[in-house]
Amino acid sequence: MGSIIAQTKDEETARIALALFAEPGDPVTGRFIQRVGTAETVRLLASDGAVPVLSKEAAALWRKHFRPDQQPNALRDVLRATEKLGLSIVVPGAHGFPASLYDLGERVPYLLWAKGAVSLLAGEMASRFSITGSRAATNYGEHVAGEIASDLASQEKVLVSGGAYGIDASVHRATLAAVGHTVAVMASGLDRPYPAGNRELLERIGELGLLVSEQPPGAVPTRGRFIARARLVASLSGSTTIVEAAWRSGALAVAHQANELGRVVGAVPGPVTSAASAGTHRLLQEGAASLVAGASDLLTLLSRGADSSRTRGAQHQPVTQCVPQRAPAPTVPVRDL
């Protein structure tokens, strides 16, 4: 795998290589990046030698899915596709990378591909609101999601969702109809709008709002990538609201990630007879979310959350307040990982 090492001498190309050949959100990879830098992490992954602090078995497991030798021209092709499609690349430590993502620690995305207004990722995370829910949404759920999104958009808030059918699409459409700002976080490359039935909507978001993905051009969505995306949807915003989710809905993963990050989590109740709201009711019953009936409830919850954070003091400051604009050169030896 010497060719991939030769191609990844700088930060950006090393991060592209990881996005191409490594699992997104892998904490082991993230830990090495923090300690030894991205290029050295790629070298360790691509070599056959020993990996400091990892046993031979652990190193083999870490390298298992990193196979650039099977796609020797992939890095070059992705760079060309990125330019041809007019996409932006935003790497951690560079201007434009959303500070709220640093709260993910070792699971920070290697980089982001973006199409549209990258400026929507700037500013306080409290100005961004993630709203998601069931793909098989009911008319009730779509109506409520649209009302909340429209009300927030009219107050110049940024609405973040996943571009999927159902609740996600309702959030994006209502925001665009209100001439507001919306961000769609994709689990595929930005040249492969998914789901295909939302292609027109996603293209409009790329023109009027922002499409963003940690997946390179050409990447197709997979179950693992949908799971990884949940952490991005949750971490981009100061709050996450779930509007309709079945008992085992994937949307609940976003709420779980938001809770882990200490974000405000809201859930919209539905009819007690509706299976589409069983998951949101469970969040409310377990105290994992606060009841949200409209945009005003969400704004109040966010305000209370900010007040609570201030009273807890400096010992509970979020990671985003401690991360420099540009990542410093790594100073910790590999052996100290």
Secondary structure, 3 states (H helix, E strand, C coil): CHHHHHHCCCHHHHHHHHHHHCCCCCHHHHHHHHHHCHHHHHHHHHCCCCCCCCCHHHHHHHHCCCCHHHCCCHHHHHHHHHHHCCCEEECCCCCCCCHHHHHHHHHCCCCEEEEECHHHHCCCHHHEEEEEECCCCCHHHHHHHHHHHHHHHHCCCEEEECCCCCHHHHHHHHHHHCCCEEEEEECCCCCCCCCHHHHHHHHHHHHHCEEEECCCCCCCCCHHHHHHHHHHHHHHCCEEEEECCCCCCCHHHHHHHHHHCCCEEEEECCCCCCHHHHHHHHHHHCCCCEECCCHHHHHHHHHHHHHHHHHHCHHHCCHHHCCCCCCCCCCCCHHHC
